[in-house]
């Protein structure tokens, strides 16, 4: 056990008032069950992204008049440097309170289509239907955390986009690209014109042209503006000014891009906050304003495919509140997002397994309610993802497989979210999780995927995964049987990362439910005296469906390489030697007296979830260190008791010793 002292002198030097305003830029500053700093550094203010997450963002809070027709309740989806989750949803969908028989064909309404000067475009334009666009765009990929980054293209985790990125996308077999764009920080004037910096518009156009030049289908939008200034749920929201700015921005975007090919489509607004039907109607008004601005710009835009959205873009609110503009004549489709269940997708409360019958049914219900309410409308799932950065592969692959198969059965186009850390390494062209993408491709083709066995029971006391062969230091190599769901396929071959083929019958055998790797084969990589680490990565191919991987790992208990003291208001980074797979499964945070530092309701969860903190909010890790967030340190100070942070690693099993404990003691009594 490692101990960190937060002594009395340090506490006296930092008063509670000072501690309360020591959150970091973009750090958490509030939310349900949050006990950390509630203020922000100079130049930032605390913004309520949703009831679970308040964040320090650049700028200062404003207060303006709220029209009487709007609600003052404030809640939006979480916005960080990754794609955002909705608030933790229930495990199943709720029935829609309204039903829409809307279709994407031309409206029969007598309302006149907005008109203006047509604009002049050279070259031809091949008008396509929304269904043609949707079908041709499947599967798609998001250029996330680039043009949508705040305040500039390179402000987050990606360098400026280069055209070769789209070569990597095409080589992967991807058919479309969503290019999110944030305009907030590129406006050069205020009301009423809201002029966009011409250089920024030209940059957006250049990136779009790079994608179109490779015959990709493209959709671009107005992105983080939705919570920076277009939040109709915010106290003091000036709806008239919001709509004025939104219209002005789309007038300029549409004019700039009006002569592009029919492969380019427009999406009105990303994840616009809405908490009730009245606010949902305001999001519908965004779609109406967007339509008018696009059509009035002329050129090819009156015939361009448009993406309409609903509140938060989550399935339930979309099914309940979305209504298309009455005067729409453009081909159009409905665009929504899916990140569920929250705890698994975002690493909350130690949730590292997935796939119970109830969880499978929830996906079918969540996506089915949208298709059920919009039976004749082309549907695009414009964001969905489970991050490779913090999830176990077998569980992740099962999630991708099920979501993709359900979406395909419902004729929903899939566009995976990628923030530059999850899928494509945009510098090297390497795809970090090619199995997930292959699973989606196969599902779209109608093929069944063969999947590694895994734990699905959340009440289990250990977690197994057939995506790995584990051998502990001190243990001799042995035969290892991996349960496998072949789903009607057969194993056709196994290769190592060097391309060497394994011999069936000698190196491995198969049954109807498992693959067994032999002791003679595994002894080339693992054994009692072999040093810890990843030793080989096997690629398995099947008679149909996606390929899969099995990683061979020799492991031992990790080691902390230093014992730094915690400092109030700062993250605590602890250097580590993983001695196996460089992945933290979960972190348990419980005081010496048994008090849960966060979310004491987790006492009702399984043994692998009780008392666990939430990834990124409370803890983090990378290849060289584990991190206890400043918010967690602040919670320890507020509790004023020594707290054990138990870092849990894979293979994950209660009592297997594959953990490290770091104690933060605010009293200093036992240091």
N, C-alpha and C positions, 0 to 999 in steps of 0.2 A: 504493500500500500504506500502510495506517495502522498505527502501532505503539503499543502500550501497554506502559509500563514497570512491572514489579513489582520494585523495587529491593531491594538487600540490606538496607537499613535497615528496610524494611517487613517483610521476611521475618524479620529478627531480632526485630522487635517482636511477631511472631505465631509462637510456637513451634509445632512440629508437633502437640504435644498440644492446643494451643488451636485450631489449624485443624481438627483432627479432630472438634471438637464444635460447629462453626459452621454446621451445616445450618439451614435456615429452617423455621418451622412449616409442616407439610404437605410439606416438602421431602424429597428422596431421601436416604437415609442408608446404603445398602448395596445389594448385588445383584451377580449375575454380571457381570463386566467393568466394574463401577463402581469409580471411583478417587477419589471425592470424600469430603466429610466423613462420618464414621460416627457422630457423636453428634447430640444434639438439644437445642434450647433448653429452659430451665426450664419445667416443666409439660408437656413432651412426651416421648415415648419412641419408640425405633426399633422398628417393627413389621414383621415379614416378611410382605409381601403375597403375594409369590411369589419364586422363586429369582432373578428378574431385577430385582426392585424391592422395597426396604425403604423405609418411609415414616415420617416423624416425625408422630405423631398425639397428640392430647391425652390426658393421664392418665399413669399409671405402670404399668410391667410388674408382673404378679403371678405368683406361683408357688404352685400348689396341686397336690394329689396327682393323679396320672394313674391311672385305673383300669387294671388289668392287661390288659383286653380291648382297649385302644385303642393306636394307634401314636403315637409321640412325634414323628414327622416333621412339620415345619411348612411349610405352603405354602398360600396362598390366591390367588384372583384379585386383580389389581391394583385398588386402590381409591383413586381421587383424586376431584377434584370433577367428573369426567366419568364416564360409564359405563365399566365396567372391561373390559379385555381379558383373555382367558386367556393363560397363558404361550405363547410362540411355538410353534404347532403344526407338525406335519409337513404337507407340502403335500397329502397325501391322507389319507383316513380309514383307520383300522385296523379289521379285522373285529371285531365284538362277540364276546366270549368266551362270552356267554350269550345266550339268546334268550327273549323273553317273549311269550306269546300273550295278554297281558292285554287286556281290553276295558273300556270305561267303563260297561258295563251293571251291574246289581246283582249283587253277589257271590253265588255259590251256596254259599259257606262256611257251616258251621253256627254259626260264631262269632256271638254276639249283637251287634246294633248298640247302641252306647252310648245310654243313655236317661236322662232326668231330667225335671223339670217342664217342660212345653212352653212356658211363657211366654205372655204375652197380647199380641197385636198387633191393632190395629184395621185395617180395610181388608182387601182381598183380596190374594191372592198367586197369580200365575199360574206354576205350576211349569213349567220348561222343561228340555230335555235339554242335556247338555254340547255336543252338536253344534249345537243351535240357538243357544246362546250363542256358540260359536266362529264359526259362519257369520255371525251378525249383527254380530260385533265386527270384521269384516274390511273395511277396514284400521283399525289402531289407532295410538295415539300415547301416549308416556310423558310425564307431568308430572315430569320428572327434576330433581334438584337443588333441590327445594322442600321438601316435607314430609320428604324423606329426608335433607336437609342436616344437617350436624353443626356445632354442637349445636342450632341453631335454624333455623326455616324460612327466614330471610333471611341465614344465615351465609355462604352461598356467593355465587353470581352472580345470584340472583333476588330480587326484592322479594316480599312476601307475596302469595299467589295471590288474584286478584280474579276474580269470576264471569265477567267479559267474556272471559277467556281461553278458556272453553269455547264462547262464541259464535264466536270465531275458529276453533276446532277444527271445529265443526259446519259453518261456512261453507266450510271446506276440503273437506268431504265425508268427514271421518273419522267412523267409527262407534263407536269405543270409546276409553277412556282408562285407562291403567294409572297408579295413584296410589301410588308407593312411599312408605313411611313408616318412619322410624327412631325407635325408642322409647327407646333407651339413656339419653338425656339428659333424659328426661321421666318417670323413675321416682322416686317420692317415698319409697319404702321398699325395703328389701332383702328377703332371704329371711325367711319363706317366701312372703309375699304379693306382693311386687314390684308395688306399686300404681303405676298410671299416673296422672299428674297429670290430674284431671278436665277441666281447661281444655284440655289437649292433646287428649284424646279428643274433646272437643266441637269443637275446631278441625278435627280429621280428619273428623269427621262432617259439619261444615258444608261442607267442600270436596267431599266425596263427594256431598252433596245437590245442590250446584251442578251437578255433572256429570249426575246422575240427572235433574234437572229439565229437562235438554235432551235427554232420551231417549237418552243415550249408554249403551252398555254400559260397566261399570266393574269393574276388579279392583284390590284393594288388598292390601298385604302387610306383612310385617316385613322391613325392607330391610338397612341397613348394620349392624344388630345381628349379622348373620351373621359378620362379622369382628371386631366390637368385643368380643363376649363369647361368641358361639355357635360359635366355631371349634373343632371337635372334633379338629383336627389339631395344635393348639397344645401345646407342652410344658407339662405341668402341668394340662391341661384337666380340670376336674371335671365329668364327664359328667352326674352326678346333679344338680348345681346348674344346669348349662346347661339340662337338660330341665325342671327345676322352673321356672326363670324363663320359658322358652319357653311352657310350658303356662299359667302365670299370665297372661302377656301376652295370649295368644290367648283365654283365658276372658273377659278384660275387653273386648277388641276385639269378639268375637262377641256378647257381651251388649249392647254399645252399639249394634250395627248389626243386631240380629236381626230387626227388623221392616221392613227395607228391601226394595225390590222385587227380583224375580228377576233384574233386569239387573245387580245387584251380585253379584260373586263374590269369593272369597277365595283368595289365593295364600300358601302356607305360609311360605316363607323364601327370600330372594334369594341366589343363588349361594353356598350353603353349602359351605365348603371340604371337600374329600375327596380323598385321594391314593391310596387303595387300596380294595379291596372291603369290608373291615371298616368303614372310615370311610363308605363309600357306604351300608352298612347302617344306620349311625347317622343318616344323612340320611333314609333310609326311615323310621326311627323318629320323626324330626321330623314327617313326614307323618301318622303314626299318632296322635301326640300332638295335632297340629293338628286332625285329624278328630274326635277325642274331645271336645276343648274346644269346637269349633264346634257339634257335635250336642247336647252337654249343655246348651248355652246356651238351647236351645229356640227359641220363636218360629218364624220361617220357616226357620231355619238347617238343620234336618234335610233340607230339600229344596233347599238352595242349591247352585249349581254351585261346585265346588272345583277349584283348580289345585294339582296335586302337582308336586314338583320332584325333581331328583337332584343329585349332587355337582357343584358349580361351574356346573350347568345347561348344560354344554357338550354337544354332540351325542354324542361318543364315550362319555363317562362315563354319560350318561343311558341310552344304548343298552345299556351293559354292566351297570349296577348298579341301575337303578330297578326296584322292585317295588311295586305298589300295596298299601295296607292290605288285609288279608284280610277285614275286616268292613265294607268301604265299601258303603253303600247310596245315598249322595248321588250325583247326577250329577257326573262328574269328567272332567278333561282333563289332559294332560301339557304342561308349560310348560318351554321351554328357550330358550337364547340363542345368538347367532352373531356373532362378530367375527373374521373370517378372510379372507385371510391377515394375520397380525399386522403384518408389516412395512408392508404397504400401508395397512391400516386405521388404524394408529397412527403413521405417518410415520417408521418406523425405517429407518436405513441407506440413505437416499436413494431408497427405493422409491416412485416416482411414477407408474409405469405398471402396468396390470393387464389380464389377459384372454388369457393363453396358453391353448392347449388343455388343458394340465395344470391350470391354475387354474380353468377352467370345469368340468372333470371333478371337481375337488376339492369344489366346491360341491354338485354332484349327489350325490357320495358322502357328504359330511358330513350333508346333510339326509336323504338316502335311507336311511342306516343307522338313523335314528330311526324313520322311517315303516316300514321293513322289519321292525323289531323290535316295533312297536306298530301293527299293521295296522288295527285297529278302534277305536283310541283317538283322539278329537279332539286335535289338536296345535296349540299356540300358540307361535309364535316371538316371545316377549315382549320381546326386545331385539335389535336389529340396527341398524347404522349405519356410515356412513363420513362423517366430519365435513367440513362445508363449510369449516371454518376453515383447513385445511392441505392439501387435496387438489385436484388438477386436475379440472375438471368432466367432460370426456369420459370419463376413466377412472372417475370416481365414478358417472356415470350408467350406464355399462356394468355396473358391479358391482350397482347397484340393480336394473337390468333383469334380470340373470341370476338373482340371488337371488330376486326376486319371481316370475319365471316358473317356476323350479324349485319354490319353495314352493307356488305355485298348482297345479302339476301333481300335487303330493303332498298336496293339501288341507291345507295348513298356514296358519293365520291369522298375519298379519303385524302387529306393533306396533313402530313405529320408536322408537328411543331418542332423546330430546331433552333435553339438559341446560340448555336456555335460551340456548345460544350457537349451536347447529347449525341449527335449523329455525325455530321460531316466536319472533319478537321479541315477548315477552309484553306489552310496554308499548305498542307501536305496532300490533300485529296483523299485521305484515308477515312473510311466510314467506320465509326467506333463500334457499332452494333449491327453488322450486316445481316445477322440472322433475323432480327426483327423486321427489317425491310423485305427480306426474302419471304418471310411468313406472310406479310401483307400482300406481296405480289402473287403468291400462290393462292391465297384466299380469293383475291380478285379474279383469278383464272378459274376458280371453282374447284381447286384441288385441296385435298385434306392434308394437313401437316402432321408429321410425326413429332411428338413433343416429349422432352425428358420428364420423368416422374418427379414429384415434388410434394412437400407438405402443403395441404390446403386448410387444415383444421386450425383455426385461430386459438383454440384452447390447448394445443399440443405443447409439450414441455421441451421438445427438440424440433429441429428443422432439417430435413434432408433434401438434397437436390441432385438429380442425375446429370446436371450440367458440370459436375465436378467429380473427380476422384481424389479423395483426401488420404494422405498417409502422414501420421505423426512421427516426428523425430523419435528414434528409439524403437520403432515398430518395423518389422520386416515386411517386404512386399508380399502381397497375397492376392488371390483371385478377388475381383470386385464385381459384384452384380449391380447393374444400374436399371431400376424399373423404367420402362419406356412405354408410351402410348403410341403404337404404330398407326392406328386409325386406318387400317386396311392396306398399309404400305409394307414394303420389305426393305431391310437395310441392304444397300447395294455396294457400299464400300466405305473404308475408313482410311484417312491419310493423316500424317503428322504435318506440322507446320513447315517442314522441309520438302513436302511433296511425296515422301516415301509412303507406299501403300502397305497397310497391315494385311496379314494373311488370315483369312477366315479359317476357323478351326484350330489355328495355332496361337494367334495373338488375341482372338476374341471368338465368342460363340453367341448365338442368338436363340431366343425362345419366342413364344408368342407375346410375352409381356416384358421381356428384359434383354439387355445386352450385357454379357459378362466378359471382362477383360482379364486375361490370364496373368498369373504370377510371373511366368517367364517373360512376358512382354513388359509388365510394369516394373520389373526389377531393373530394367534399363534406366529408369528414371527415379525411383524412390527406394528407400531402404532405411535400416536402423541408423546408419551413420551419415546419410545424405544431408547436406545443408538445406535449410528451409528456403522455399521460394517456388515460383511457378516453373515447372519442368518441361511441360509440353502442352500443346493445344491441338486437339484432334478435330478433324472435320469429318462429319458423318453425312453421307448422301443416301437418299432413299428412292424408291421406284417412282414416287410422285411427291409433290410438295417441296417445301424448303429444306435446305441442308441444315445441320445443327452443329454445335460445338460441345466438346467435353474438355475441360482443362484439368491437367494433372498437377496437383500441388502437394509438396512436402511442407508440413506446417509445424510450428511450435508456438508457444505463448509469446505474444508480442512483448516488446520492452520499451519503456520510456527512456529516452536518452538524456533527459535533464529534468529538473524539478523547479521550474520557475514559480515565483509567487504571483498570486492574482493581484491585480490592481483595479480598483473601482473605476468604472467607466470605460474599461478596455477589454477587448477579447484576450483570453489567455491561450496562447499557442504553446503546445507541448510537443517537442520533437519525439518521433517514434520510429522504431524498427518493427515492421509488421510481422516478419518471420512467417510469411505465407501470402495470403491474398490481401492486398492493400485496400481493404474495404471495412468500414465500421458498420455493423449491423444495426445497433441501437445503443442508446445511453440511458441507463437508469440513474435517477437523481433522487436519493432518499437520505434524510438526515439520520444522525446516529440514534435518535429517539424513535425513528420509524415514520417521520412525517414526509409525505410526498412533496417534493419541491414544486411540482406542477401537477395540475389536473388529478386531484385525488380520486375522482370518479373512475380512473383507470384501475382501481382496486378490483373492479368487477370484471376486468378483462382477463385473458389467459396469462399464464405464467411468463410468457415471453413479451408481455406488453405492460404488465403492472408497473406503474411508477416511471414509465419511460417518457423522456422529453422528446421534443420535436426537432427534426433535422432542420438546419439552417437558422431557425429561430433561436434555439438554445445551444446547439452544438453543430460542429462542422468538421470536415477532415479533408486532407488531400494526400498525395503520395509520401509526404515527409512529416506531417504533423497532424495531431488532433487538436480541436479548438473548442474551448468552453466560451460561449458568447458572453458579452458584457451583460446582456439581459439576465442570464443565469447567475452570474456573479452578484448582480444587484439583488436577485431574489434570495440568495444566500445571506446577504447583508440584512435584508428585511426580516428574514426568519431568525437570524442571530443564533444559529446553531451550526455545528460542523456538519457538512453534507458530503456524502460519498457519491462521486460520479463514477459509475461502473461502465466502462467502455466494453461492449460485447462485439466479438469478431466471429467470422465464419471459419470452420463449421460451428453452427450455433446450437448448443445444447446446454440445458441447465446442469451445472456441476461438472462440466468437462474441463474447467480451468482455463478456457480460452477467453479470459477477460483481464482487464487492468482496472484498478481502482485509483482514482485521484481524489483526495480529500481537500476540500476548501474549508478552513476553520476561521470564522470571523472573530473568535474570541482569543485565539492564540494560546489557549490554556495548555494544549497538548503538543505544542511545537517547540 
